[in-house]
Amino acid sequence: MAIETERLCWLHVPAEDEVSDEVAELWAKPLEKLGFVPNVLRVYAIRPRHLQLWNAFYDELMRGDSGLTKAQREMIAVVVSTANRCHYCIVSHSAALRKLTGDPLLVEQLATNHAYAPVGPKERAMLEFAIKLTERSSTCTEADVDALRDAGWTDEDVMDIAWRPNDEYVSLGR
């Protein structure tokens, strides 16, 4: 007897028996670790190559070499996801941060209003910059980066917090 699952979106999302070996292998990791396959991975399976590329980028961004801890990266993800009102990302990154910190109250504070979360000055500067970059990127200046440096972040860390596109893109293709 097949188990009926809730429909994820209006598109046909491949079932486990419809995906390539590469996708099945990728799905096996969270299935073993979490007990389920995250919906983002299931929907991305519509375009297997996109799934593989996105997953590699995500893995490097969130777990790769960085001066930011995994928890700090998830803090940014929670706060920015809240600013963007992305329900999926708020829920999934909050869960990841709860697992990393063991502090559900901190995670709730970050997800509802990061300004009241009890974080240190270094994390406060990081989160304030991430929010400013998300909500008012045109107002960011070198002074914002200087504030991050003053809080103890290196230039490599700042790059991991955020970066800007090349000015050349503005005129490209016009």
Phi, psi and omega per residue, in radians:
M1 nan 2.160 -3.134
A2 -1.343 2.481 3.096
I3 -1.550 2.209 3.115
E4 -1.461 2.323 3.134
T5 -1.950 2.754 3.100
E6 -1.140 2.446 3.129
R7 -1.202 2.271 -3.081
L8 -1.428 -0.643 -3.108
C9 -2.787 -3.068 -3.112
W10 -1.404 -0.076 3.133
L11 -1.689 2.792 3.063
H12 -1.348 1.982 3.111
V13 -1.644 2.176 -3.097
P14 -1.016 2.418 3.047
A15 -1.399 2.930 -3.098
E16 -0.960 -0.658 -3.111
D17 -1.433 0.023 -3.135
E18 -1.880 -0.031 -3.054
V19 -1.731 2.774 3.115
S20 -1.197 2.894 3.091
D21 -1.057 -0.648 -3.138
E22 -1.119 -0.742 3.118
V23 -1.192 -0.756 3.117
A24 -1.040 -0.684 3.108
E25 -1.144 -0.724 3.116
L26 -1.134 -0.733 3.118
W27 -1.140 -0.507 -3.068
A28 -1.103 -0.573 -3.108
K29 -1.094 -0.960 3.115
P30 -1.204 -0.535 3.111
L31 -1.057 -0.730 3.115
E32 -1.239 -0.748 -3.056
K33 -1.350 -0.731 -3.033
L34 -1.828 -0.404 -3.071
G35 1.596 0.075 3.099
F36 -2.750 2.884 3.066
V37 -1.746 2.083 3.127
P38 -0.970 2.465 -3.104
N39 -1.015 -0.584 3.127
V40 -1.057 -0.666 3.112
L41 -1.254 -0.605 3.129
R42 -1.184 -0.768 -3.135
V43 -1.215 -0.720 3.106
Y44 -1.059 -0.358 3.133
A45 -1.131 -0.230 3.026
I46 -1.043 -0.614 3.101
R47 -2.151 1.472 -3.021
P48 -0.917 -0.699 -3.140
R49 -1.144 -0.703 3.085
H50 -1.084 -0.697 3.108
L51 -1.043 -0.840 -3.110
Q52 -1.100 -0.777 -3.138
L53 -1.175 -0.802 3.122
W54 -1.064 -0.775 -3.112
N55 -1.113 -0.698 3.116
A56 -1.122 -0.748 3.111
F57 -1.127 -0.827 3.131
Y58 -1.039 -0.767 -3.133
D59 -1.076 -0.756 3.116
E60 -1.180 -0.775 -3.113
L61 -1.095 -0.763 -3.031
M62 -1.644 -0.373 -3.063
R63 -2.236 -0.109 -3.084
G64 -1.309 -3.117 -3.129
D65 -1.089 2.228 -3.115
S66 -2.905 2.715 2.992
G67 -1.335 -0.215 3.070
L68 -1.546 2.372 3.072
T69 -1.263 2.891 3.072
K70 -1.037 -0.693 3.137
A71 -1.130 -0.718 3.119
Q72 -1.115 -0.681 3.100
R73 -1.135 -0.690 3.101
E74 -1.213 -0.570 3.059
M75 -1.033 -0.822 3.103
I76 -1.026 -0.798 -3.109
A77 -1.066 -0.721 3.130
V78 -1.131 -0.856 -3.075
V79 -1.149 -0.774 3.130
V80 -1.190 -0.679 3.104
S81 -1.098 -0.644 3.076
T82 -1.134 -0.792 3.115
A83 -1.065 -0.639 3.140
N84 -1.449 -0.111 -3.127
R85 0.999 0.721 3.118
C86 -1.676 1.748 -3.070
H87 -0.987 -0.828 -3.121
Y88 -1.000 -0.848 -3.089
C89 -1.195 -0.669 3.095
I90 -1.037 -0.852 -3.093
V91 -1.131 -0.836 -3.055
S92 -1.248 -0.742 3.134
H93 -1.249 -0.571 3.054
S94 -1.102 -0.735 3.112
A95 -1.088 -0.765 3.130
A96 -1.086 -0.725 -3.124
L97 -1.202 -0.649 3.062
R98 -1.064 -0.722 3.121
K99 -1.142 -0.678 -3.111
L100 -1.265 -0.667 -3.038
T101 -1.751 -0.431 -3.030
G102 1.165 0.342 -3.059
D103 -2.166 1.454 -3.098
P104 -1.112 -0.527 3.122
L105 -1.140 -0.790 3.096
L106 -0.998 -0.780 -3.106
V107 -1.110 -0.737 3.100
E108 -1.093 -0.706 3.125
Q109 -1.128 -0.733 3.102
L110 -1.123 -0.660 -3.084
A111 -1.361 -0.407 -3.114
T112 -1.738 -0.739 3.075
N113 -2.856 1.667 -3.045
H114 -1.004 -0.394 -3.109
A115 -1.083 -0.426 -3.117
Y116 -1.715 -0.015 -3.123
A117 -1.285 2.393 -3.126
P118 -1.413 1.373 3.102
V119 -1.993 2.771 3.136
G120 -1.262 2.985 -3.106
P121 -1.046 -0.603 -3.141
K122 -1.143 -0.827 3.117
E123 -1.189 -0.630 3.119
R124 -1.049 -0.816 3.129
A125 -1.067 -0.733 3.140
M126 -1.056 -0.837 -3.094
L127 -1.200 -0.713 3.125
E128 -1.082 -0.722 3.107
F129 -1.140 -0.776 -3.136
A130 -1.053 -0.705 3.118
I131 -1.187 -0.788 3.136
K132 -1.057 -0.748 3.137
L133 -1.114 -0.605 -3.135
T134 -1.313 -0.773 -3.008
E135 -1.654 -0.510 -3.033
R136 -2.515 0.926 -3.037
S137 -1.024 -0.529 -3.114
S138 -1.194 -0.249 3.137
T139 -1.688 -0.016 3.137
C140 -1.254 2.438 -3.137
T141 -2.357 3.079 3.087
E142 -1.068 -0.489 3.097
A143 -1.058 -0.560 3.096
D144 -1.151 -0.701 3.107
V145 -1.208 -0.693 3.082
D146 -1.036 -0.676 3.110
A147 -1.127 -0.642 3.084
L148 -1.170 -0.744 3.084
R149 -1.058 -0.775 3.129
D150 -1.066 -0.515 3.132
A151 -1.400 -0.140 3.083
G152 1.942 0.115 3.139
W153 -1.549 2.477 3.046
T154 -1.499 2.943 3.089
D155 -1.065 -0.641 3.091
E156 -1.096 -0.697 3.104
D157 -1.123 -0.754 3.141
V158 -1.058 -0.705 3.092
M159 -1.061 -0.628 3.107
D160 -1.255 -0.444 3.090
I161 -1.319 -0.718 3.134
A162 -3.034 2.809 3.035
W163 -2.589 2.905 -3.097
R164 -2.030 2.724 3.121
P165 -1.307 2.851 3.083
N166 -1.156 2.494 3.048
D167 -1.068 -0.530 -3.113
E168 -1.014 -0.442 -3.140
Y169 -1.112 -0.472 -3.099
V170 -1.065 -0.704 -3.101
S171 -1.702 -0.164 -3.092
L172 -1.139 2.260 3.070
G173 1.350 0.237 -3.140
R174 -1.732 nan nan
